[in-house]
Amino acid sequence: ATLGIMLKGLKIDAVMVGGPASKSSKIKKGDIIVTVDGEAATTKTVDSLMRGEDKPGSTVRLTVKSPTVDLDSRVATRSVMLTRMDASLPSWRIFQIFSEIKHS
């Protein structure tokens, strides 16, 4: 199952067009993941936290912060609920698609 997000550390490096993150319109390239289902995300834990139960149709709540700053000089954060979609493609093909998106 996938959320349609490619990470570089905690930073969202690519969003797969047509994937759950893209369809939400609330996740953008450059956003930084702060929590996954209420648990603080670190570069060591973010992958396993996002994988969760790894079943299509299961949900995950992400708290992300934008790399931009609001008028009060505080970093804007937002909570986004995503539903994992079936990743019936082999993992190598998903990686290939993400690589093509990243370089386009």
DSSP file (Angstrom, degrees, kcal/mol; ACC not computed):
  #  RESIDUE AA STRUCTURE BP1 BP2  ACC     N-H-->O    O-->H-N    N-H-->O    O-->H-N    TCO  KAPPA ALPHA  PHI   PSI    X-CA   Y-CA   Z-CA
    1    1 A A              0   0    0      0, 0.0     2,-0.3     0, 0.0    85,-0.2   0.000 360.0 360.0 360.0 153.5    0.0    0.0    0.0
    2    2 A T  B     -A   85   0A   0     83,-2.3    83,-2.7     1,-0.1    49,-0.0  -0.964 360.0-154.3-142.2 156.6    1.2    3.5   -0.6
    3    3 A L        -     0   0    0     -2,-0.3    18,-2.1    81,-0.2    19,-0.2   0.443  53.7-115.0-102.0  -7.5    0.5    7.1    0.3
    4    4 A G  S    S+     0   0    0      1,-0.3    12,-2.5    16,-0.2     2,-0.4   0.849  73.6 127.5  76.2  35.0    2.1    8.4   -2.9
    5    5 A I  E     -B   15   0B   0     10,-0.2     2,-0.5    16,-0.1    -1,-0.3  -0.979  44.2-159.8-126.6 136.1    4.9   10.2   -1.2
    6    6 A M  E     -B   14   0B   0      8,-2.7     7,-2.7    -2,-0.4     8,-1.6  -0.972  20.6-155.3-112.8 130.1    8.6   10.0   -1.7
    7    7 A L  E     -B   12   0B   0     -2,-0.5     2,-0.4     5,-0.2     5,-0.2  -0.726  25.0-166.8-108.4 152.7   10.8   11.2    1.2
    8    8 A K  E >  S-B   11   0B   0      3,-2.6     3,-1.6    -2,-0.3     2,-0.5  -0.862  82.4 -49.8-129.1  95.9   14.2   12.5    1.7
    9    9 A G  T 3  S-     0   0    0     -2,-0.4     4,-0.1     1,-0.2    33,-0.1  -0.665 120.3 -28.2  70.7-124.2   14.6   12.3    5.4
   10   10 A L  T 3  S+     0   0    0     -2,-0.5    23,-2.7    -3,-0.1     2,-0.3   0.461 119.5 100.4 -97.9  -4.8   11.5   14.0    6.8
   11   11 A K  E <  S-BC   8  32B   0     -3,-1.6    -3,-2.6    21,-0.2     2,-0.7  -0.652  78.8-121.6 -87.2 135.2   11.1   16.2    3.8
   12   12 A I  E     +B    7   0B   0     19,-3.2    18,-3.1    -2,-0.3    -5,-0.2  -0.664  32.3 178.3 -76.6 114.5    8.6   15.3    1.1
   13   13 A D  E     +     0   0B   0     -7,-2.7     2,-0.3    -2,-0.7    -6,-0.2   0.734  63.3   4.8 -92.6 -27.1   10.7   15.1   -2.0
   14   14 A A  E     -B    6   0B   0     -8,-1.6    -8,-2.7    14,-0.1     2,-0.5  -0.983  55.8-149.9-157.6 148.9    8.0   14.0   -4.5
   15   15 A V  E     -B    5   0B   0     -2,-0.3     2,-0.4   -10,-0.2   -10,-0.2  -0.990  27.3-127.0-123.1 121.8    4.2   13.5   -4.6
   16   16 A M    >   -     0   0    0    -12,-2.5     3,-2.3    -2,-0.5     6,-0.5  -0.534  26.6-118.1 -73.4 122.4    2.8   10.9   -7.0
   17   17 A V  T 3  S+     0   0    0     -2,-0.4    -1,-0.1     1,-0.3   -13,-0.0  -0.384 100.7  17.9 -58.9 129.6    0.2   12.4   -9.2
   18   18 A G  T 3  S+     0   0    0      1,-0.3    -1,-0.3    -2,-0.1    -2,-0.1   0.315 100.4 119.7  88.9  -8.1   -3.1   10.5   -8.6
   19   19 A G  S <> S-     0   0    0     -3,-2.3     4,-2.7   -15,-0.2    -1,-0.3  -0.321  82.4 -95.2 -82.9 171.7   -1.9    9.1   -5.3
   20   20 A P  H  > S+     0   0    0      0, 0.0     4,-1.5     0, 0.0   -16,-0.2   0.873 123.8  49.5 -55.5 -42.6   -3.6    9.8   -1.9
   21   21 A A  H  >>S+     0   0    0    -18,-2.1     4,-0.8     2,-0.2     6,-0.8   0.924 113.3  46.5 -65.1 -43.4   -1.3   12.7   -1.0
   22   22 A S  H >45S+     0   0    0     -6,-0.5     3,-0.9   -19,-0.2    -1,-0.2   0.918 110.9  52.0 -63.5 -44.2   -1.8   14.4   -4.4
   23   23 A K  H 3<5S+     0   0    0     -4,-2.7    -1,-0.2     1,-0.2    -2,-0.2   0.789 102.3  60.4 -64.9 -27.6   -5.6   13.9   -4.2
   24   24 A S  H 3<5S-     0   0    0     -4,-1.5    -1,-0.2    -5,-0.2    -2,-0.2   0.784  88.8-152.0 -70.0 -25.7   -5.8   15.4   -0.8
   25   25 A S  T <<5S+     0   0    0     -3,-0.9    -3,-0.1    -4,-0.8    -2,-0.1   0.625  75.8  92.5  60.8  14.2   -4.3   18.7   -2.2
   26   26 A K      < +     0   0    0     -5,-0.6     2,-0.5     1,-0.0    -4,-0.1   0.484  67.9  72.6-113.1  -7.2   -2.9   19.3    1.3
   27   27 A I        -     0   0    0     -6,-0.8     2,-0.3    -5,-0.1    -2,-0.2  -0.927  61.8-178.7-112.3 132.4    0.5   17.8    0.9
   28   28 A K    >   -     0   0    0     -2,-0.5     3,-2.2   -14,-0.0   -16,-0.2  -0.943  37.2 -91.9-131.7 152.0    3.1   19.5   -1.2
   29   29 A K  T 3  S+     0   0    0     -2,-0.3   -16,-0.2     1,-0.3     3,-0.1  -0.377 114.9  32.2 -56.1 134.2    6.7   18.9   -2.2
   30   30 A G  T 3  S+     0   0    0    -18,-3.1    -1,-0.3     1,-0.4   -17,-0.1   0.119  85.7 131.4  99.7 -20.5    9.0   20.5    0.4
   31   31 A D    <   -     0   0    0     -3,-2.2   -19,-3.2   -19,-0.1     2,-0.5  -0.261  51.8-134.8 -60.4 154.3    6.6   19.9    3.3
   32   32 A I  E     -CD  11  65B   0     33,-2.6    33,-2.7   -21,-0.2     2,-0.4  -0.959  10.9-127.3-118.4 129.9    8.2   18.3    6.4
   33   33 A I  E     + D   0  64B   0    -23,-2.7    31,-0.2    -2,-0.5     3,-0.1  -0.625  30.5 170.5 -78.9 126.5    6.6   15.5    8.3
   34   34 A V  E     +     0   0B   0     29,-3.5     7,-2.8    -2,-0.4     2,-0.3   0.831  64.5   6.2-101.1 -49.9    6.3   16.3   12.0
   35   35 A T  E     -ED  40  63B   0     28,-1.4    28,-2.3     5,-0.3     2,-0.4  -0.960  53.1-154.2-136.2 155.5    4.1   13.4   13.3
   36   36 A V  E >  S-ED  39  62B   0      3,-2.4     3,-2.0    -2,-0.3    26,-0.2  -0.984  87.8 -18.5-127.7 117.6    2.6   10.2   12.0
   37   37 A D  T 3  S-     0   0    0     24,-3.7    25,-0.1    -2,-0.4     3,-0.1   0.876 130.0 -52.0  50.1  41.0   -0.6    9.1   13.8
   38   38 A G  T 3  S+     0   0    0     23,-0.4     2,-0.4     1,-0.2    -1,-0.3   0.352 113.6 116.9  84.1  -6.6    0.4   11.3   16.7
   39   39 A E  E <  S-E   36   0B   0     -3,-2.0    -3,-2.4     1,-0.0    -1,-0.2  -0.811  73.7-108.2 -98.6 134.9    3.9    9.9   17.1
   40   40 A A  E     -E   35   0B   0     -2,-0.4     2,-0.4    -5,-0.2    -5,-0.3  -0.355  35.5-135.4 -59.2 131.8    6.9   12.2   16.6
   41   41 A A        +     0   0    0     -7,-2.8     2,-0.3    -2,-0.1    -1,-0.1  -0.735  25.4 177.9 -93.2 138.0    8.6   11.4   13.3
   42   42 A T     >  -     0   0    0     -2,-0.4     4,-2.4   -33,-0.1     3,-0.5  -0.850  46.9-102.5-126.7 167.7   12.4   11.2   13.1
   43   43 A T  T  4 S+     0   0    0     -2,-0.3     4,-0.3     1,-0.2   -34,-0.1   0.796 124.3  49.4 -61.6 -25.4   14.6   10.2   10.1
   44   44 A K  T  4 S+     0   0    0      1,-0.1     4,-0.3     2,-0.1    -1,-0.2   0.770 121.3  31.0 -82.8 -26.7   15.0    6.8   11.7
   45   45 A T  T  > S+     0   0    0     -3,-0.5     4,-2.6     2,-0.1     5,-0.3   0.615  91.6  89.0-108.6 -14.7   11.3    6.1   12.4
   46   46 A V  H  X S+     0   0    0     -4,-2.4     4,-2.5     1,-0.2     5,-0.2   0.870  87.8  51.3 -59.7 -40.6    9.4    7.9    9.6
   47   47 A D  H  > S+     0   0    0     -4,-0.3     4,-2.0     1,-0.2    -1,-0.2   0.944 114.5  41.7 -62.6 -48.0    9.4    5.0    7.1
   48   48 A S  H  > S+     0   0    0     -4,-0.3     4,-1.8     2,-0.2    -1,-0.2   0.881 114.8  52.0 -69.4 -35.9    8.0    2.4    9.6
   49   49 A L  H  < S+     0   0    0     -4,-2.6    -1,-0.2     1,-0.2    -2,-0.2   0.921 112.4  45.2 -63.4 -43.1    5.5    4.9   11.0
   50   50 A M  H  < S+     0   0    0     -4,-2.5    -2,-0.2    -5,-0.3    -1,-0.2   0.842 108.9  56.2 -71.1 -32.3    4.2    5.7    7.6
   51   51 A R  H >< S+     0   0    0     -4,-2.0     3,-2.0    -5,-0.2    -1,-0.2   0.901  79.8 152.9 -65.1 -40.1    4.1    2.1    6.5
   52   52 A G  T 3< S-     0   0    0     -4,-1.8    -1,-0.1     1,-0.3    -2,-0.1  -0.144  77.1 -16.3  49.2-132.5    1.8    1.4    9.6
   53   53 A E  T 3  S-     0   0    0      2,-0.1    -1,-0.3    -3,-0.1    -2,-0.1   0.581  85.8-143.9 -80.6  -8.2   -0.4   -1.6    8.9
   54   54 A D    <   +     0   0    0     -3,-2.0    -2,-0.1     1,-0.2    -3,-0.1   0.814  48.8 138.2  54.3  39.9    0.4   -1.3    5.2
   55   55 A K    >   -     0   0    0     -4,-0.1     3,-2.3     4,-0.1    29,-0.2  -0.956  61.0-108.7-116.1 133.2   -3.1   -2.3    4.0
   56   56 A P  T 3  S+     0   0    0      0, 0.0    29,-0.2     0, 0.0     3,-0.1  -0.347 108.1  27.3 -54.9 135.3   -4.9   -0.6    1.2
   57   57 A G  T 3  S+     0   0    0     27,-3.1     2,-0.1     1,-0.4    28,-0.1   0.182  91.6 122.4  94.2 -16.4   -7.8    1.4    2.7
   58   58 A S    <   -     0   0    0     -3,-2.3    26,-3.1    25,-0.1    -1,-0.4  -0.442  56.1-130.9 -75.0 155.9   -6.1    1.9    6.0
   59   59 A T  E     - F   0  83B   0     24,-0.2     2,-0.3    -2,-0.1    24,-0.2  -0.711  19.7-170.0-111.6 159.5   -5.7    5.5    7.1
   60   60 A V  E     - F   0  82B   0     22,-2.4    22,-3.0    -2,-0.3     2,-0.6  -0.989  14.3-144.5-144.6 137.7   -2.8    7.5    8.5
   61   61 A R  E     - F   0  81B   0     -2,-0.3   -24,-3.7    20,-0.2   -23,-0.4  -0.921  19.5-169.2-106.5 121.0   -2.8   11.0    9.9
   62   62 A L  E     -DF  36  80B   0     18,-3.1    18,-3.2    -2,-0.6     2,-0.6  -0.868  14.3-155.1-106.4 140.0    0.2   13.2    9.1
   63   63 A T  E     +DF  35  79B   0    -28,-2.3   -29,-3.5    -2,-0.4   -28,-1.4  -0.981  26.4 179.2-107.8 123.2    1.1   16.5   10.7
   64   64 A V  E     -DF  33  78B   0     14,-2.7    14,-2.4    -2,-0.6     2,-0.4  -0.884  19.8-145.3-123.3 154.0    3.2   18.4    8.3
   65   65 A K  E     -DF  32  77B   0    -33,-2.7   -33,-2.6    -2,-0.3    12,-0.2  -0.957  18.7-126.6-119.4 142.2    4.8   21.8    8.4
   66   66 A S  E     -     0   0B   0     10,-2.2    10,-0.2    -2,-0.4   -35,-0.1  -0.525  16.3-128.1 -79.4 147.5    5.3   24.0    5.5
   67   67 A P  E    S+     0   0B   0      0, 0.0     2,-0.2     0, 0.0    -1,-0.1   0.598  89.3  85.1 -72.4  -7.1    8.7   25.4    4.7
   68   68 A T  E    S-     0   0B   0      8,-0.1     8,-0.8     1,-0.0     2,-0.4  -0.543  76.7-130.9 -91.3 162.0    7.1   28.8    4.6
   69   69 A V  E     - F   0  75B   0     -2,-0.2     6,-0.2     6,-0.2    -1,-0.0  -0.899  15.8-129.6-114.7 139.9    6.6   31.0    7.7
   70   70 A D    >   -     0   0    0      4,-2.3     3,-1.9    -2,-0.4    -1,-0.0  -0.156  39.9 -87.4 -79.0-178.7    3.3   32.7    8.6
   71   71 A L  T 3  S+     0   0    0      1,-0.3    -1,-0.1     2,-0.1    -2,-0.0   0.745 127.2  56.9 -64.2 -24.9    3.0   36.4    9.5
   72   72 A D  T 3  S-     0   0    0      2,-0.2    -1,-0.3     1,-0.0     3,-0.1   0.316 116.3-113.1 -87.6   9.0    3.7   35.7   13.2
   73   73 A S  S <  S+     0   0    0     -3,-1.9     2,-0.4     1,-0.3    -2,-0.1   0.694  77.5 129.5  65.2  20.9    7.0   34.1   12.3
   74   74 A R        -     0   0    0      1,-0.0    -4,-2.3     0, 0.0     2,-0.4  -0.822  67.7-109.1-101.4 146.5    5.7   30.7   13.4
   75   75 A V  E     -F   69   0B   0     -2,-0.4     2,-0.3    -6,-0.2    -6,-0.2  -0.610  34.8-124.8 -75.5 127.0    6.0   27.7   11.2
   76   76 A A  E     -     0   0B   0     -8,-0.8   -10,-2.2    -2,-0.4     2,-0.3  -0.560  31.0-173.5 -74.9 129.4    2.5   26.7    9.9
   77   77 A T  E     -F   65   0B   0     -2,-0.3     2,-0.3   -12,-0.2   -12,-0.2  -0.884   3.8-174.6-119.6 156.5    1.5   23.1   10.6
   78   78 A R  E     -F   64   0B   0    -14,-2.4   -14,-2.7    -2,-0.3     2,-0.4  -0.993  21.3-128.2-148.4 152.8   -1.5   21.2    9.4
   79   79 A S  E     -F   63   0B   0     -2,-0.3     2,-0.4   -16,-0.2   -16,-0.2  -0.862  25.0-173.6-104.2 134.3   -3.0   17.8   10.0
   80   80 A V  E     -F   62   0B   0    -18,-3.2   -18,-3.1    -2,-0.4     2,-0.5  -0.994  14.3-151.5-133.1 128.5   -3.9   15.6    7.0
   81   81 A M  E     -F   61   0B   0     -2,-0.4     2,-0.3   -20,-0.2   -20,-0.2  -0.883  21.8-176.5 -99.1 125.6   -5.7   12.3    7.0
   82   82 A L  E     -F   60   0B   0    -22,-3.0   -22,-2.4    -2,-0.5     2,-0.5  -0.910  20.0-141.6-122.1 149.7   -4.7   10.0    4.1
   83   83 A T  E     -F   59   0B   0     -2,-0.3   -24,-0.2   -24,-0.2   -25,-0.1  -0.950  27.3-120.8-110.7 124.7   -6.0    6.6    3.0
   84   84 A R        -     0   0    0    -26,-3.1   -27,-3.1    -2,-0.5     2,-0.3  -0.355  27.3-148.0 -64.2 139.3   -3.4    4.1    1.7
   85   85 A M  B     -A    2   0A   0    -83,-2.7   -83,-2.3   -29,-0.2     2,-0.2  -0.720  28.8 -86.7-105.8 160.4   -4.0    2.9   -1.9
   86   86 A D        -     0   0    0     -2,-0.3     2,-0.6   -85,-0.2     3,-0.2  -0.441  29.8-159.3 -64.5 129.7   -3.2   -0.4   -3.4
   87   87 A A        +     0   0    0     -2,-0.2    -1,-0.1     1,-0.2     7,-0.1  -0.592  28.5 158.0-107.5  67.0    0.3   -0.5   -4.7
   88   88 A S        +     0   0    0     -2,-0.6    -1,-0.2     2,-0.1     3,-0.1   0.640  46.7  92.5 -71.8 -12.2   -0.2   -3.4   -7.0
   89   89 A L  S    S-     0   0    0     -3,-0.2     5,-0.1     1,-0.1    -2,-0.0  -0.510  94.7 -95.4 -74.2 149.9    2.7   -2.4   -9.1
   90   90 A P    >>  -     0   0    0      0, 0.0     4,-1.8     0, 0.0     3,-1.0  -0.354  35.7-113.7 -61.4 148.8    6.0   -4.0   -8.2
   91   91 A S  H 3> S+     0   0    0      1,-0.3     4,-2.4     2,-0.2     5,-0.2   0.822 116.3  58.6 -57.4 -33.5    8.1   -1.8   -5.8
   92   92 A W  H 3> S+     0   0    0      1,-0.2     4,-1.9     2,-0.2    -1,-0.3   0.867 106.5  48.8 -64.5 -34.3   10.8   -1.3   -8.5
   93   93 A R  H <> S+     0   0    0     -3,-1.0     4,-2.5     2,-0.2    -2,-0.2   0.880 109.3  51.3 -73.1 -37.9    8.1    0.2  -10.9
   94   94 A I  H  X S+     0   0    0     -4,-1.8     4,-2.6     2,-0.2    -2,-0.2   0.930 110.9  49.0 -62.5 -44.2    6.8    2.5   -8.2
   95   95 A F  H  X S+     0   0    0     -4,-2.4     4,-2.5     1,-0.2    -2,-0.2   0.906 110.3  51.7 -59.8 -41.7   10.4    3.7   -7.6
   96   96 A Q  H  X S+     0   0    0     -4,-1.9     4,-2.2     2,-0.2    -2,-0.2   0.909 109.8  48.8 -61.7 -43.1   10.8    4.2  -11.3
   97   97 A I  H  X S+     0   0    0     -4,-2.5     4,-2.3     2,-0.2    -2,-0.2   0.932 112.0  48.8 -63.2 -45.9    7.6    6.3  -11.5
   98   98 A F  H  X S+     0   0    0     -4,-2.6     4,-2.8     1,-0.2    -2,-0.2   0.902 110.0  52.2 -60.9 -40.8    8.7    8.4   -8.5
   99   99 A S  H  X S+     0   0    0     -4,-2.5     4,-1.7     1,-0.2    -1,-0.2   0.896 109.6  49.1 -62.3 -40.3   12.1    8.9  -10.2
  100  100 A E  H  < S+     0   0    0     -4,-2.2     4,-0.5     2,-0.2    -1,-0.2   0.902 112.7  47.6 -65.4 -40.5   10.5   10.1  -13.4
  101  101 A I  H >< S+     0   0    0     -4,-2.3     3,-1.1     1,-0.2    -2,-0.2   0.926 110.6  52.6 -64.1 -45.1    8.3   12.5  -11.4
  102  102 A K  H 3< S+     0   0    0     -4,-2.8    -1,-0.2     1,-0.3    -2,-0.2   0.846 113.5  42.8 -61.1 -35.8   11.2   13.8   -9.5
  103  103 A H  T 3<        0   0    0     -4,-1.7    -1,-0.3     1,-0.2    -2,-0.2   0.409 360.0 360.0 -95.1   2.9   13.3   14.5  -12.6
  104  104 A S    <         0   0    0     -3,-1.1    -1,-0.2    -4,-0.5    -2,-0.2   0.472 360.0 360.0 -92.9 360.0   10.5   16.1  -14.6
